[in-house]
Amino acid sequence: MKLTEHHKNILHSKIRLTHCNSCGLSSISFSDTIYEMREFNGGRLNLSSSLYPVIVASCSNCGNTVFYNAIILGLVNQKGELIK
């Protein structure tokens, strides 16, 4: 699910990434998409497992990747719908 400009503004107002915690460079960027992270089930897809909508921030220098919960950020509701 793609983020709108409104949602990107909310994201940037709540999270201030100035540098990478691993390499120290200021090469961090957010994805413009909300992804789903599922509970690991030994390689088998379990549709009833826990699911988290996440925003990904990653460093273009070292590849360090951080996930932010889109529900807690106020971008997605508990039903998985994008909040307008």
C-alpha positions in Angstrom: 0.0 0.0 0.0 1.5 3.3 -1.1 1.7 6.3 1.3 0.1 9.6 0.3 1.9 12.9 0.8 -0.3 13.4 3.9 0.9 10.1 5.4 4.5 10.9 4.6 4.2 14.2 6.4 2.8 12.4 9.5 5.6 9.9 9.4 8.3 12.6 9.1 6.7 14.6 12.0 6.9 11.6 14.3 10.2 10.1 13.4 13.4 12.1 12.9 16.2 10.0 11.4 19.4 12.0 11.2 21.9 9.3 10.8 22.3 5.5 10.7 22.8 3.8 14.0 25.2 1.3 12.5 27.5 3.3 10.2 26.8 6.8 11.4 26.2 8.3 8.0 23.2 10.4 7.1 22.0 8.1 4.4 18.6 6.9 5.9 15.4 6.9 3.9 11.9 5.6 4.4 10.1 3.4 1.9 6.9 5.0 0.4 5.0 1.7 0.9 3.5 0.0 3.9 4.5 -3.7 4.1 3.2 -6.6 6.0 5.4 -8.6 8.4 4.0 -12.0 9.3 4.8 -14.4 12.1 7.4 -17.0 11.0 5.9 -20.4 10.5 8.7 -22.6 9.3 8.4 -21.5 5.7 4.7 -22.3 5.5 2.1 -19.6 5.0 -0.3 -19.4 7.9 -3.1 -16.9 7.1 -4.3 -16.9 10.7 -0.9 -15.8 12.1 -0.1 -12.4 13.5 0.4 -9.6 11.0 2.0 -6.2 11.4 1.8 -3.3 9.0 5.3 -1.7 8.9 7.2 1.2 7.4 10.7 0.4 6.4 13.7 2.8 6.9 17.0 1.7 5.5 20.5 3.0 5.1 21.8 3.2 1.5 25.4 2.9 2.8 25.4 -0.2 5.0 21.9 -1.7 4.6 20.8 -1.4 8.2 17.1 -1.7 8.2 14.5 -0.6 10.8 10.8 -1.4 10.9 8.2 1.0 12.3 4.7 -0.1 13.3 2.2 1.7 11.0 -0.7 1.3 13.5 1.2 2.9 16.3 2.3 5.7 14.0 -1.4 6.4 13.2 -1.2 5.5 9.5 -3.2 2.3 9.6 -6.2 1.3 11.8 -6.6 -2.0 13.6 -8.6 -3.4 10.7 -5.6 -2.8 8.4 -7.2 0.2 6.6 -5.2 3.3 5.7 -6.3 6.2 7.9 -7.2 9.2 5.9 
